[in-house]
Amino acid sequence: MTTSDVRIRFVLVHGACHGAWTWETVAPRLEAHGWLVTAPELPFTSMHEDARVVRDAVAAARERGERVILVGHSYGGGPITQGGAEADHLVYAAAAVPDVGEPTDDERTITPEALRAAVMLENNTVLSMDPQHAAASFLQRTDPDLARRAVERLRPQPVLCFEEPLTEAAWRHVPSSYIVATDDRSFATDFQRVLAARVRDVIELDCDHSMYYSATDGLVRRLEEIAAEVASR
């Protein structure tokens, strides 16, 4: 099989309180360049159920003979770690990289801006976001119109999703990369670098937490570099 015969599918996994719309600026760019793209909507019933959605998307692609690059943003790092064992490559975009026995959440990621954005509901069992503080926390370098549309589409998420320990850690055997957001006010940049050491292949982008908006060009460029490497294996 030549490189031109290889079909690469990106499975783009969104973060906490977000949805598949997260990738609205990235997916069309990748598709325009000939890559296949799936952006599943996580149900947020539990982290393990979110991981099942990821696992199913990978399995469907593999059945079609495609190679799979899983991209997880922020909380999405948990589901791709738990559900990504059959992927060809994992990409952590300002994301959690939990190990077996660890939850997706880690208090070391928390910033003052993230605390101000968080709104706890239903006796502290559900996380929601204050729109104004959310924009300042993870969209401060994003185009204002995109930022406004993003905060309008945020949805609540059960705290359980962040607390469940993982039983698998795909990054331990699947080739993996990390993309650090250097102006991240939502997910501490210094701790991103700690997590990135787990996967070793690391680049940094000068952007806010929502790199799919504030560093679309750099993110797409890096994903295509990884895709070319996966195609050549």
N, C-alpha and C positions, 0 to 999 in steps of 0.2 A: 504494500500500500504506500502510495506517495503522500507527501504532505497535503497536496491539493485534494486528495481523496478523503481526508479526515474531516469529519463533521464535529464541530465543537459547539457545545451548548453551555451557555451561562445560565445558572440558576441563581437569581438575585433575591436575597433574603433580607427583608426590611427589619428595622429595629423596633424598640418598645413604643407602644401607643401610636405607631404609624401603620401604613398599609402598603400594598403593592404599588400604589401611586408614587411612592418614594423614588422609583427608578424612571420616572417619566422623561427625564432629560438624558438618561444614560442608555436605556434600552433601544430607542430609535437610532441612536448613533451606532451602537454595536450591530444592529440589524442592517443598517445601511451599508456597513462594511462586510456583510456576508456571514456574520456570526448568528447562531440560533440563540434565542433568549426566552426564558420562562421566569416570571416573577410571581411566585405564589403568594396568596394572602394567608398569613398565619392566623389561626383561629383564636389564639390567646386563651384557650381553655386550660392549658398547662404547658410547661416547657417540653415535656415529653410528647404531647400531642403536636406541638409545633414541629418538633423533630421528626415526627412521623410524616408530616406533610412534606418536609424536606426530603426525607428518605424516599417517599413515593415519587417525587419529581425526579430524583436521581435514577431510580429504578426504571421509570418510564423512558428516560433518555437512553439508558444503557440497552434496553430492549430494542430500541431503534438503531442501535449500533453507533451511538454518539459518545464522544468523550465529554466529560462533565467538569466544569469549573464552578464550584460553589462559592458565592460571594456573600458574606454576612456582614451587615452593618450594625455596630453597637450591640444591642441585645441579640441580634441575629447570629452573633458568634456562638451563642450557646446551642441553638438548634442545629447549626452546621457542624458543630463539634460532636454533638450527640448523634446526628443522623447522617453524617457525611462519609461513612466508612467506605462506600463504594464509589466515591467521586475520584476524579483524577488529580484534582488540585483544589485546595482551599485558599480563599483570600479573605483575610480579616481586615475590614475597613473601619478603623477607629472602634474596634470591637473587642468584646470579651473573648478570652481564650481559656476557658476553664479546663481543669484536669478532672479525672475520675474522682468522684467524691466531693467535688466542689460545686457550689451553685454558680449560676451565670452572673449574679450580682456580686460585687466586691466593694466594700465601703471605700477602698482606696481610689476608686474611680470618681467619687463624688466631689463636686466643686460647689462653692457657695452659690453660683448661678443656678446650678441644677437643683439645689435645695429650695431656692426661691420659686422655681418653676413647678415643683412637685405639689400636687394637691391630693391628699389622701381622703378616700371616700369609704363609706360602708364599714365603719369601725376599723379603719386602717387596713382593710383587706383588698382595696382597689386603688391603683395609681391612676391619676388623671393629671392634666397639665393646665396651668394657667396660661392662656394664650400670650399675654404681653411678656411675661417672664420667660416663656418658652422661646419666643423669638430672640430675646437677649441671650439666652443660654446656648442655643445650638443653631441659630440662623443669623448671627450678627453680621456675617459677611456675605449673606445671600441677597440676591436681588429682592427688593422690598415686595414686589408683586408675588414672586414665588414664595417668599416667606409668609405673606398673608394667606395665600392659598393653602400652604402647608399646615399652619396652625388651625385653620378652619376644619381640617380633615383629621385632626388628632382624635384618638379614641381611648377610652379607659382600658386598663389591663389589670387583671388580678395579680396581686403581689406574689401569689404562689408561683407564678412563672419564673420569678427571679430567685426563688429560694430552693427550688428542687435540685438536689445533687445529681450530677451526671453519672451515668454508668458506663459511658464510652467516651474516649477522647481521640477522635479521628486524626487530629494533627500529629499524633505520635507515630503514625505510619503512612499518612497521605502527605505528599509534598505540599507545603504551605507557604504563604506569603502574608506579610502584614503591611498595611498602609497607615502611617501615623498622621493624624491631623494636628499640625503644630500650633494652631490658634483655636484650640478646642476649649470652650468654656463649659462644656457639659460632661465630658469624660476626660479626666485629668491626663494631659499629654505625657507627663513624666511616667505615669503608670502605664500608659499605652506602650511606652518603650520597654518597661519591665515585661509586659505580656509579649511584646514582639520578640524578645529574646528566646521565647519558647519555640518560635518557628524560624528564626534566624534570617530568612530572606526578607529584608525590610527596605522600604523607601519612605520618605516623608514628603507630605504636601502642605504648602502654606495655605491653610483653609480653616474654616470653622468645622464643627462636628458634622454638618450636613454636606459632606464633600461632593456628593452627587449633584448638588447645586453650585456650591462655591468653588469647586475645582473640577468641573465636568471634564474639561480637556485633559487634565493630568490624570484623572481617574481612568478615563477611557483609554488613554495611551498606555497606562500601566496594565490594564486588563488585556489589551491586545498584545502586549509583549508577552504576557503569561500564556495567552492562547497560542501564540506562535511557538512557544517552547513546548507546550503540551502537544501540539500537532506534530512536532518533530520527534517525539519519543518513539 
